[in-house]
Each structure stands twice: as C-alpha cells, then as structure tokens.
Amino acid sequence: MRTTVCKHTKRGFHRKTIQNQYWYYQIQRMAIMKRTIQGQFKEIVGSDNILMESEDLFTYSFDAAVHEPEMPSCVVMPKNAEEVSEIIKLCGENAIPVTARGAGTNLSGGAIPKKQGVVILTTKLDSIVEINEQDMYAVVQPGVVQDR
C-alpha cells in the first residue's frame, strides 16, 4: 500500500485510510443534508404527506415495467400547485432528481425514480377544474382517475 504523509502532522497514512475517511465524511455530510432537505419537504407538504420509511419507499421504487427498481430518498404528496412548485424549486437548488408519479401502472419504467431522487406522488392532486360539454374538453389535475 502507498503511504501519504500529512503536511500538518508529518504522520504517514495509508492512502486507503484517507480514502475511507473521505468517503465516511461524505456519507455523513450527505446524511445530514438528506435529513435537512426532508425536514424542508415536511414544512412544505406536512409530515402526513411525506414517506421516508424503507417499507414505504420500496413500494415506489418500481412500476409495472420489468426494469430494475431504484429506491427514492423520499416520496412527497403535494396537495396543490404551489406545493409542487416549492418541491421542484428545493430539488433544483440541491441537484436532486425528481420523478413525477401517478398510479404507477405504466409499462415503460417512466415512474422508476433515479437513485436517491424524490418521487412526487400526484394522487392528491385530484380536482376537476372544468368540464366543458359544449366544446367537449375537461381541465383536470394529474391525480384525477377515470372512475371519478
């Protein structure tokens, strides 16, 4: 193993030890950042509208496609467009990948999140904004399902 000498203490360290310490501190820093950001998500959507337990997260790590599942860091369930906007803004500021998810029945893998990303679950965005029978169109939020 190659030895590296610290400039300040003049002590020798094995390169592997330095790399392990670096990654240990990186992992610690990421864990603190993750807790901080999850706290900010709780402020935006409320603690009842965020999932962080591994059992819950596993449910949102795949869809009906045959692609490899990927565990998100959390699942947030906004209730309105303002909350969606705040979530997207926070993710953008922290370079966190975002996956929008409806019912998760798609067959293409589109609802599989990126590693350590955030899933925005749209099921609570279920308002029918307008139904225009004369011009035959409807304006709905993304969580509206057909049987409604």
C-alpha positions in Angstrom: 0.0 0.0 0.0 1.2 3.5 -0.8 1.8 5.8 2.2 0.8 9.5 2.1 2.3 12.0 4.6 0.1 14.6 6.2 1.6 18.1 5.7 0.5 19.3 9.1 1.3 16.4 11.4 4.0 14.8 9.3 2.4 11.5 10.1 2.2 8.8 7.4 -1.2 7.4 6.4 -2.0 4.7 4.0 -3.9 6.0 1.0 -6.8 3.6 1.7 -7.3 5.1 5.2 -7.5 8.6 3.7 -10.0 7.5 1.0 -12.1 5.7 3.6 -12.1 8.8 5.9 -13.1 11.0 2.9 -16.0 8.7 2.0 -17.1 8.4 5.6 -17.3 12.2 5.9 -19.0 12.5 2.5 -21.6 9.9 3.6 -22.1 11.7 6.9 -22.5 15.1 5.1 -25.0 13.6 2.7 -27.0 12.1 5.6 -27.2 15.4 7.3 -28.2 17.1 4.1 -30.8 14.5 3.4 -32.3 15.0 6.9 -32.3 18.7 6.4 -34.0 18.6 3.0 -36.5 16.0 4.2 -37.3 18.5 7.0 -37.9 21.2 4.4 -40.2 18.8 2.5 -42.2 18.3 5.7 -42.5 22.0 6.1 -43.9 22.3 2.5 -46.4 19.3 2.5 -46.8 18.4 6.2 -45.5 15.4 8.0 -48.5 13.3 6.9 -47.7 13.8 3.2 -44.1 12.5 3.1 -42.9 8.9 3.2 -39.4 8.1 4.3 -39.5 4.6 5.8 -37.8 1.9 3.6 -41.0 -0.2 3.5 -42.9 2.7 2.0 -40.1 3.7 -0.3 -39.8 0.2 -1.8 -43.4 0.5 -3.0 -42.4 3.5 -5.1 -39.1 2.0 -6.4 -40.7 0.3 -9.4 -43.8 0.3 -11.7 -45.3 -2.4 -13.9 -42.3 -2.4 -16.2 -39.6 -5.1 -16.0 -36.8 -2.6 -15.2 -34.6 -2.7 -12.2 -36.2 -0.9 -9.2 -34.4 2.1 -7.7 -35.1 3.3 -4.1 -36.0 7.0 -3.8 -34.9 9.1 -0.8 -38.4 10.1 -0.1 -41.9 10.3 -1.5 -43.8 13.6 -1.2 -47.6 14.0 -1.8 -48.4 17.7 -2.6 -52.0 18.9 -2.4 -51.7 21.9 -4.8 -49.6 23.5 -7.5 -47.9 25.8 -5.0 -46.5 22.8 -3.0 -45.4 21.2 -6.3 -43.6 24.4 -7.2 -41.8 24.6 -3.8 -40.7 20.9 -4.0 -39.3 21.4 -7.6 -37.5 24.5 -6.5 -35.9 22.8 -3.5 -34.9 19.8 -5.6 -33.4 22.1 -8.3 -31.4 24.1 -5.7 -29.9 20.8 -4.3 -29.5 18.9 -7.6 -31.9 16.2 -6.5 -33.6 14.2 -9.3 -37.4 14.3 -9.4 -39.8 11.7 -10.7 -43.5 12.5 -11.1 -45.7 9.5 -10.4 -49.4 8.9 -10.8 -50.8 5.4 -10.1 -47.6 3.7 -11.2 -49.3 1.4 -13.8 -47.2 2.5 -16.8 -45.3 -0.3 -18.5 -42.3 1.8 -19.7 -40.4 2.4 -16.5 -41.3 6.1 -16.5 -42.3 6.0 -12.8 -39.0 4.4 -11.6 -37.1 7.1 -9.7 -33.4 8.0 -10.1 -31.2 6.8 -7.3 -31.7 9.0 -4.2 -34.2 11.1 -6.0 -37.6 12.3 -4.9 -40.9 11.0 -6.1 -43.7 13.5 -6.4 -46.9 11.5 -6.0 -49.8 13.2 -7.8 -52.7 11.2 -6.4 -53.8 14.1 -4.0 -53.9 16.5 -6.9 -57.4 15.2 -7.9 -59.6 18.2 -8.6 -61.7 18.6 -11.7 -61.2 22.2 -12.6 -63.6 22.5 -15.6 -65.8 20.3 -17.7 -66.9 22.0 -21.0 -69.6 19.8 -22.5 -70.3 22.1 -25.4 -66.6 22.1 -26.6 -66.0 18.6 -25.3 -63.0 19.1 -23.1 -62.1 18.8 -19.4 -59.4 20.5 -17.4 -58.3 18.3 -14.5 -55.3 17.9 -12.1 -53.0 14.9 -12.7 -54.4 12.8 -9.9 -57.9 12.5 -11.4 -58.8 8.9 -12.4 -61.4 7.7 -14.9 -64.0 6.4 -12.4 -64.4 9.8 -10.8 
